[in-house]
């Protein structure tokens, strides 16, 4: 048993006398970036662990970038503090909670399922959240990061999706998630979320005569498996028998038990059927934490009408306890689609855009409504064993229908630059084909001065990816985003509303997504960073990404910054400068390929001295932005020195994800980019 406060072995804090652990005066990021800086956890994180599972406490501390301790009683913690991770043995929890105010901590029950066991339900109910994990999974660390980021409010997927022009989710119908894994990347192309139909799950080890409701043990492991294999938000659905599902309706408390557990498991979206008693819906909304509640109403009778007085009443009742209102009806006439669109317009006029309203008609006659709906349209895929509801369309079919109706006009897109500098163009064409997008993508070499201007002023121009990027002060781009202006570079030209051209920068978003793969965003807050580059332009996107994570001092090697992001950057001018920083949290190398080996002595100098652990990656973060054939092996050197290392392949893939979102509004999973692109990015 450990007592007192400890730093994780790989966490050497920066000495206060030499390097600040909070941003120095004058180093605040641009105002638009300040909104992205994650807040510090306001309460101490208490990790409840089982016998022999104490290493999870240290891994959580590493992911959060926090010191840790173990205690036998929570009363010793006082009111709790967000600056520490506390581990407590499960056997000590109940005694420890006596007379304590649990609301001052965030209590997470953690349980390793590798031995086939499952948490005691009484223990689960005594905690705010529960994390199930498998040390056999290579995605364990990534899954933990995602879970903690959501429940602590570090990432809010719904904040981005609710402002998106059009959203869709893939409605999976597998009895066992294992069957979906080989094709999950392809299934979810074009989706903004993945629905797990809990009522359709079937435990193969359960006897045929058992209840149609899968056990929580089985559901928990299925959810864990799904979340480990997709970065998309998950929608947790327990559909009842009256609404084309398999959950019996004689026990509403059964629904509450499963939906409440989904919130504890950190699911992003929880589907709550409207027929459930108001008290259950109210309690789920009150206890939802950072999960988003979807109210669901389905009518399969074929007689229900959007023009009936019942429709606005159902909407109003749904909106009381939901962030998204979903209403779906079976229809047998084409006119029902027009009635739905009129109802949708009246809802917008009387209630505004929030809560979001998702409404479609089922059946073949209702398919038009699926092309017209813009909020979380449920879609299917040919590789699914069955459709989840009559009349469901694929993402490709919806895009084809929208193109025919004129709501998705053909656009001429461009990848401007050499093939070597625009490798994502090949992959983007694959995505267009997979999604049946009508757009064309033309790869062109950058010509002499004025060549880009001639392309983007064409009437049919629909956007472009530009590599290498161009200056954000270029006169022929009338507007640039705040990020592109701060970085000084435009790598994506977007056709915005009203056909206005906007210069964007997707690279910094790709860098930020890479950096938060194995650490929650607030882990970087106030920590030191070192960036190596030959010039400011090569480093500026990384500087903005780090500033958006709230890093403290940023030290530069090889260049002096003079642009909008220069304030607060401190150059290393000699070997003595290196000694000022005892241990940076992150090192970024944007050096040219022929100079890439120059970072290796720095990595060895800051080598992690902590003892190895089989459950986590040791050290801090090394990000290699070097393009082309490198001299030496900086990424390998970083990994051997105990760092969490990412190469340019990761950043290129994430940047492609962000570029597609900017250009065509479609979401393509990171794993699909890596899979479909093959070796395209490998040599860059």
N, C-alpha and C positions, 0 to 999 in steps of 0.2 A: 504494500500500500504506500502510495506517495502522498505526501502532504506538503503544503506550501505551494508557492507559485513557481512554475518552471517555464522556460522557453523551449519550444521544440528543438531537438538537437541541431536541425539545419537552419535555425533562425538565430542569427547573430545580429542583434540590433545595432544600429548606427550610433556611435558615441555622441552624446548631446553636445560635447565641447567642439566637435569637428564638423558634424553634418546634421542638419535639422531633420527631425522625423516628421515634421509637418511642413507644408509649403511655406517657404519664406515670403516675407512681405514683397509684394510686387510680382509674385509668380502665379497669381490667379489666372485660370484659363479664360478665353473669351467667354462672354456672357452666355452664348448659346451652348457652350460646352458645360458650363456650371450645372445646367439642368440634368446632365448625364452623370455627373459625379455621384457615385453611390453613397448613401448615408451609412454611417457607422451603425452596427446593430445596437439598439437601445438597451437590450437586456442581455444578461449572461446566457450563454448557450449551455444547457445541462445535458450531457450525453449519458443516457442510461444504457449500460452494457451488461452482457451476461458473463458467466464464468469463462475465463480463457479468451475473452473477446476485447480485452482492454486496449488493444492497439488501435481500435476504431477511434478512441478519444484523440490520440495523436494525429491520426489522419484528418479528422475533422478540424483540428487546430491548424494543420498545414493548409488545408483548403481555404480556411478563413483568414490565414495569416495572423493568428492570435497565439498568445501564450496559453498554457494549459495547466491544469492541476487535477488531482483526484481527491475526493473527500468521502467521508463516511456519513456526513450529515449536511444537509443543505442549510440548516440554521446558521452554520458558520459563515455563510456567504452574505448575510445581511440582506439588503435589497437587490443585490445582483448588479452586475456591470457588464456592458457589452464588450469590455476589453479582455475578457477571459473566457476560455472554454473549460467547463468543469465536468469531470467524469464521476459517475456514482454507480456502484454495483447494483444490479437489479434487486438483489436480496435486501439491500439497505434502503431502497426507495420508500417503501410504505412507512417504515419507522421514521424516516427522515422527513416525510411530508407532514407528519403530525404537528399541528400548530403553526405551520408555515403558510405564507401567502404565495401560492404557485404563480400568481399573475406577474410577479417580479422577475421571472425567468422564462426562457423558452426551453421547455423540457422535451427532449426527443428520445424516444425509445428506439434503440438500434438492435438489429437482430440478424445474425448470419444464418442463412437457410441451408448452408452446405451439408449439414448433417440431417436434413429432412425435417427439422423441428420448426415450430411456429410460435410466435409470442403468445404468452398467456393474455387472455382478453382483459382480465382485470388490470394487468400491468399496462396494457395499451390505453385503456380508458383513463388511467392516472396521468397520462402524458398528453402534451399538446399535439405532437406529431410522432410518426413512426417511419423509420427507414429500414427496409429489408434489403439485404445485399448478399452477394456471393463473391468470395475472394477468388473463385475460379474464373470469374469473368474478366476479360481484358478491359471492359468498359466500366469497371467498378468505380474508379476515381472520377470519371466523367459523369457518371450517374449521380454520385454523391454531390458533386459541384452543382449540377442542375437542380437537385432537390433543395440544397441549402440556399441557392440563389433565389428560388421561388419563395420558399416559406419565410425567408428573412427580408423579402421585398427588394432584393438586389436586381432582379430582372422581373419585368412585368410584360409578358408576351401580349396580353390583351390591349395594352396601351398602344402598341404599334398596329395591331390588327384592326382595332375599331376605327382607325382613320384610313385604312386601306380602301381603295375604290371598290374592290370586289374580293370576297373571301370564299373559300371552299374547304370542305373537309372530306377525307376518304372514310367511308363507313365500312369497316372491316367486318367480316362475317365468319371468321375462322373459329372452330370449336377449340383450337389450340394455337396460340400465338406462334409456336415453333414452326407451324406450317407456312406462316407468312414471311418468316425471316429471309429466306433466299430471294424473295422478290419485293421485299418491303421498300427498298430504295426506288424501284420502278413504280410500285403501286402509289407512292406518295408524291410523285412528280406533279406539280400543279396544285398540290394541297397545302393548306395553311395549318391544318391540324389533322390528327388521326383519332378516329373514334374507336374505342374498345367496347364492343357490345357484350357486356358482362352476362346478359341473359342467354347469349348464344354459346358461351363457353361450356365445355363439357370435359370433366375430369376423366381421362381414360382409365384411371385406377378405381373409379367409383362403380359400384354395381349398377346394372341396368335398372333395377327397381328403386334406385335411390331418388331423392328429390331432384326436380329439374333445376333447382337453384344450385349453382356451383358453390362450394365452400369458400369461406374467406381465405383459408389457407391457399387454395388453388388460385383464386382471383389475385391475391397479393403477389404470388410468384409470377403469374402471367403479366401483371402490370409491370413488375420489376423487369421482366424480360423485354417487354415492348419498349419501355423507356430507355433501356440500355442500347437499343438499336435504332433509335430515331431521335433527332433533336427537335422534331416538331412537337407543339403542345398536344396533349392528350385530352380527349373528351371521354368521360366515364359515364356510361349509359346503362341503366337497369330498366329495360323496356318491359311493360306489363303485358299480360295476355290480351287485354282489350285493345292494345295499340300495337299489335303484330309482334309482340315479344313473348317471353316465356316465364316471366316472374309472376307468380300468383298474386291476386289482389286482395286476398282475405286477411293479410297481415301487413298493414302500412308500416308498422314498426320495423319489418324486415328491410324495407327500402331505406328507411332512415339509418339503420345499422350499416348497410353497405355504402350509402352515399356519405355518411359521416366519416367512415373509414377512408374513403377516397380523398377527402379533405386532409385527413391526417397523413395520408401517403404523399401529399404534395402534388395532387393532380391539378392541372391548369384549369380545366373546365369540367363542371359537374352538371349533368343533365337531370333536372328535377321535374317530374311529371306533375301537371297542374291538378290532377284529380286527388293527389295526396292531401291529407288534412292540412289546414292552414297552419296549425301549430308546428307541424313537421317542416313545412316550407319556411316558416319564419325562423325556426331554430337553425336550419341549415344555412340560411342567409346570414344570420347573426354570427355564426361560427365559421364562416367560409375562409377567414384569413385572407390569403392572397390568391385563393382560387376564384374563378368566375362562375357564377350561377347562370345556367340556361334553363328557362322555364319551357316545358314542352307540352304542347297540346296536339293530339292526333285524332282525326275522325275518319273512320273507315266505312261509315254507313252509306256514303254516297248521296245522302239527302241533305247534309248540312250545307248551308249557303253563306258566302261571304257578305251577302246583302241582308242577312237576318239580323235582328236586334241583338242576337246572342254574340255576334262577332266582336263588336266593341267592348261588350261586357267581359268576354274572355280575355281580350287584350289587356284591359285595365286590371283585371285580377292577376294576370300573369306578371304585369309590370311591377306589382307591389313588392315582390320578393325575387327579382331577377335583374341581371345585367344585360341579358339577351332574351328577347321574347321570340319563341319559335311556335308557329301555328301551321299545321299541315292538314289538308283535307283530301279525301278521295273524290274525284269528279268524273263525269262521263260526257261533258260537253266542252267545246272549245270556248264558249262564252264565259265559262267559269274562270278562265284565266284573265279575261278583261275585268270581271267583277273583282277578282283579287287585286289587280293593279289599281283599280279605283279605291278599294279599301286601303291599300298601302298608301296612296296619296292622302287620304283623309287622316290616317294615323300620323303621317308626317306633319300635316297642317295643325292638328290638334295637340300632339304630344312632342313634336320635334324629333330629333334623330336619336335621342337616348331615352330609355334603353334601346339598343339596337333591335331591329325587327327583321326576323327571318321568316319568310312565308312562301310555301310552294304547294302546288297541287299534285296529288298522286295519280297514277294511272297514265295510260298512253295519251289521253286527251290533256293531261296536265303538264306534259313535258315542256311546253312553251314557257310555263311559269318558272321552270328551273333555269332556263336561259335568261330570264328577266330578273330573277332574284339576285341581289348583290351581297347579302350577308349570310355567310356560312351555309352555302348551298351544299347539301349532301351529294356526294358523287360516288360512283362505283368504278370498277376496273375489270377488264376481261379476265384477269388472273384470279379474281375472287371466286370462291366456290358458289356464291349466290348473291343476288342483290338484296340490300337491306330493306327496300321498300319498292312497291310497284312503280315503274316509270322512271327509276333513277337512271341518269345519264353519266357517261364518263366525262372527264375534264375535256378531252378532245372533242366529244360530241357537243358539249356546251359551247366551246370556242367556235366550232363550225356553225352552229345555229346563230350565234351572235354575229358572225361575219355575214351570214345570209341576211340577217335583219338590218345590217348596217351599223350596229353598235360596236363592232370590232373591225374597223376598216383596215385594209392592207397598208403596211408601212414599209418604206425602204430604209433598212438599218445598215450601218456600216461598221466595219472594224478597220480603223485607219492606222496603218503602220505595217512593218514587215511581219511575215508569219512568225518569226521568232519572238517579236515583241507583242503579238496579238494571238497567242495560242488558244485563248478561250473562244475564238471565232468558230473553230471546228466543233467544239462542244455545244455552243449556242445553237448551231444549225441542227444538231441532234435533238435539242430540247424543243425547237420549233416543230420538228417533225413529230416528236412524241406527243406534243400538245395540240397538233393540228392548227398551229397559228398561221395565219395567212401571210405573215411578213416574209420579206426576202432579206438575206444578209449578204452583203458584198464586202469582200476583203480587198482593200486597196492600199498600195504603198503611199506613204506621204511624199508628195511631190514638192516642187519649189514653193516659194512664198505665194500665198493666195490660193493654193490648191484646196485646202480645207474649207476656206470660205466659199468656194464655188460649189462644194458638195453640200454644205449645210444650208445654203440658200435655195436649193432646189425645192419646188413646190411639194414633191412627194417625200422629202426628207423626214424620217421618223425617229432619228436618234443615232448615236454613234459611241463606240468605245474607242478611245484614242490612246495609243501607246507607241513611243513614250508620251507622257502627258504634255499638254501645252500650258502656257502661262495663263493664270486666271485674269490677268489684265488685258487679255487679247480683245481688241476692239470689236471683232465681228461676233462675239458672244454677248448679247445684250444684258444678260443677268447671270450671276454666279451665286451658288449657295454660300452661306457663311463659312462652312467647312472648307470649301474650295478656295475661298478668299483668304482664310487664315493660313492654309497650307501653301497657297500661291500657285497651285497646279490644278488643272482640269483633266480628268481621265475619262469622263463620261458626259456626253451632251444629250440632254433630255428634252423632249418636246412636252412642255407642260400644258396646263389648261389654256385655251385660247391660242394654241399653236405657238406660244412663246418658247424660245430656246433658253435653257438654263444649264450652266456649266456645273457639274457635280464632281465629287471625288469619292470613288468607291473604295479606294485602297485603304484609307484610314479605318473604314468600317471593317474591312477584312482583317486588318491587323488587330483591331479591338476584339473581334470575335475569336481570333486565334488565342489571344492572351487570356481570355476568360474561359478557356476550354477546361482547365484543371484547377483554377482558382476562382473564387467568387470575386466580383468586381471590387468590393471594398478591401480585399486583401492587399491591393496596391496602394491604398490610401496612405499618404504621408511617407511612403517608402522611397528610397533612393533608386535612381536609374542611371545607366550609362549608355550612351549612343555613340557608335563609331560610324563615320561616313566621310567621304572625300569632299562633300559639299552639302550645303543646307538643303537643297532640293531633294536629295536622296533620303534625308532624315525627317523632313517636315511632316509627312503623314504619320510616322511613328511617334513624333513629338505630340501631335494632336491626339492620337489614340491614348497615349500615356496620360496626357492632361485630362482627358475625359474620364479616366479612372482615378483621378485625384492623387497622382503620385506627388512626392515631395520634391526634393532637389533632383534636377536632371543634369548630368555631367556629360559634356561632349568631348569627343576625341577625333581629331582630324579636320575639324571645321569650326568656324565661328558663325553663329546665327545672327542675322540682321533683320529678319522679317517679322511679321506680326506675332509670331510665337517665340521670339528671341528673349523676351524679358524673363529673367529668372534662370536662364540656362547658364551653367558655369563650365567654362572650358578647362580641360586638363592640359596643362602646359608643360609638365615634366613628370618624371617618375615619382617625385615627391607628392604631386597632386593625387596620385593613385592611393597613397597611404592615408589620405584624408577620409576615405570611405572604407570602413572596415568590412562591410558586406552589403553590396547592392542587392535589391530585390530582383531586378531585371537588367539584363544586358541585351542591347539590340545592335546587330552589326548590319549596316547597309553599305559595306565597303565594296569596291569593284572586285570582280572575281580574282584578278591577279594579285590583290592585296588581302584576300580573305584570311590568310593564315595569320595575319597580324593580331587577330582577336584571341588566338589560342593562348598566348602567355597570360592574357588578362583572365581568361577562364581558369587557367591553372592556379593563378594567384588567389582567386576567390574560391578555390576548391572547397566543397563541403567537407567538413571534418566529422559530421555526425555518423553514427553507426547505421548500417544499412537496415532496411525494413522490408519484409516481403510484401507488405500491403500498400506501399506508396512509393512514388518517385521522390528521390532525395533532392535536396538543393532547391534553388529558386528557378527563375525563368530565363532561358536564353532563346532569343528570336533571331534567326538568320534570314536577312532580306537580300542576300547576295544572289545575283542572277548569273547564269552561265556556269561553266566548268570552274570549280573552286580549286584554289591552291591549298592543299591540306584537307582536313576533315573537321571543320569547326563544330558541326553538329555532333559528330561522334565524340570529339574531345569534350564537349559540354556534357554529354550523357555520362561519359566515364568519370567526369569530375562531379557528378551528382546533381546536375541541373535538369529541370524539365525543359527539353529542347524541342523547338519547332523550326522547320525549314520553310523555304519559299513555296514548296508544294502546298502546304497548308494555307498560307496567305493567299496564293493564287486561287485556290479553290473557294475560299470564303469570299474573295473579291469578286469572283465570277457569280457567286450566289447574289451578292449585293448588286452587281451590275445588271443582272436579269431583273431583279426587283425594280430597279430604277428605270430600265428601258421598256419593259413590257408588262410590269406589274405581276409577274408570275413568280411563285415561290418554288425553288428547286432545292431539295435537301443536299446538304454538304456531302454526305456519303455518296449520293448519286453522282455528284460532280466528280469526286475522286474515282469512282468506279468507271463511269462512262468516258472520262477523259483519258484513262489509261496512262500512257507514258507521255502525253502531250506536255505536261508541266515538268516532267522529271528532269529534263536537261537544262531547265532555265535557272 
